[in-house]
Amino acid sequence: MNPDSVQSEGLQAIAVAPDTAALEQVRIALLGRKAPLVLALRELGSLPPEDRGPRGKVLNQVRQSLEAALDARESELEAAELDDRLRRDRIDVTLPGARVERGFAHLIEQTGREILEVLVGLGYRISDGPEVDTVYRNFDALNHAPTHPTRQATDTYYIDEHTVLRTHTSPMQIRTMQSQPPPVYMATMGRCYRRDTPDATHTAMFTQIEGLAVDRGLSLAHLKGTLLAFAREMFGADREVRLRPHFFPFTEPSVEVDVSCFNCARDGSPCRVCKGEGWVEVLGAGMVDPALFGYVEGYDPELWTGYAWGMGVERIAALRHAVPDIRWLWENDLRLMEQFG
Ligand SMILES: [Zn+2]
């Protein structure tokens, strides 16, 4: 081993080590347990006594110069690496911050909450029920004959023979009456499912708000008054409502409810909301069919009468904001949704 070449080559390697990790490898090669210089120092003891002093002095000088160079290079590299890290991680507190967008309730949710608020103001209590319910509560106890067309698998999503994705929120009428004695003033909102082909006014999943009132002496006049108050809150203080005879299995008599158009002068001129009719259909309703009371305990049809209604929240939202196609409400295109934020 030639001390001069170990020193010159060592100093050269130290000088060109690009970072602290590489320098550590150089340190091991030059001064590690198996480094030639270290081995030579260890062998000093086996040399003749007269050679030991001069040889030891040379080797120790080489070691000291390498150690000093390693320490110096290490400080240099550490400082450079720190500089570099600081430059990379620097946060400029004077830059404008990234804006965090605030969320807001979806138009369907907003509209639903608004409707429920009106109903709470009229004394209704909010209930919540499952989207999966029994065939019994969805159809049988709501007076749907076994042959009723909506019971078919082409119209309704069946989980199994006895279980469906509810086709309306009306099972909540049965759940409510099963769980409490009259009088009842209940409102509920939730998703419903029907095997409809989607178009501008139908989607396979939709949101319904249902109301049920059962008390002594309730009549169609109370239903009309309730819906008039609702219509005036939602569509404007000078709205009128109109009831048209209809059929639903679980109400008798049943009606479809129209609200006077809020978009036009109602003089027959073209109107995109009412199509010149002057009236807009908003929901279905009726007096609770006394047969329903036979499916629950404690509701004597001689003592109690009731009324109920169901409305599509998407339809109400689309009408109020002149959204021509309710599928748009489910597409969640932010360019549309953000207009309702
Ligand atoms: Zn109109």
Residues whose N, C-alpha, C, O or C-beta is under 5 A from the ligand:
A	BS01	ZN	C261 N263 C264 C271 V273 C274 G278
